[in-house]
Amino acid sequence: YLHQSLSLAEATEVEKNIESKRLYPFVCIPFYLNALVEYYKCNHCCPELRKELYEFWIERAFFIDDRCSTDIIGLRDRIESKLMGIAMVMQITESQNLLTKDILGDLKLSEQKLEECFHLTLFQKKNDRCSFEHNAFKEYYAATYLSKLSLTELKKFVCYNDDPNGKIRESWYNTVLLTLSIKEKGTEYQE
């Protein structure tokens, strides 16, 4: 795919970056590989951290197409906290989607606030069920929420309660890795 999407020199550079930056998880899944190629085309390099690739995807979701931004009225600021809440509920319940009525009732969102979320290509509604376009977006927003928590609070969400060593639940593994990528260096997570 790399050699079909990029010049020979670019594909070789990306392959070297995949190896040196340990980006192997991104090449095994077509969705991630496509995003990695798009990132490279725009930035002429590969991301250093997972969060950079996710932020690139999210930023692109705030564009209707490559020429017209929907963010001119502050859409991003208004809905990101809502998407974090929705993502956390999905992550905690290990769900890929939620009923619209549950979001409106349990998360206390108004219909207008929820409708704003559908202006993005990454969040959608089908047959009264709401979901992220790809699980990666759910993980990103859940990780963003978790990155604001202390290590003790984080463990309450992601670790088994009865494990004295704080073993991470399998369903949270990717989200925890992304949380660590988002969390600033020099914080308590470094332990």
Disulfide bonds with the S-S distance in Angstrom:
none
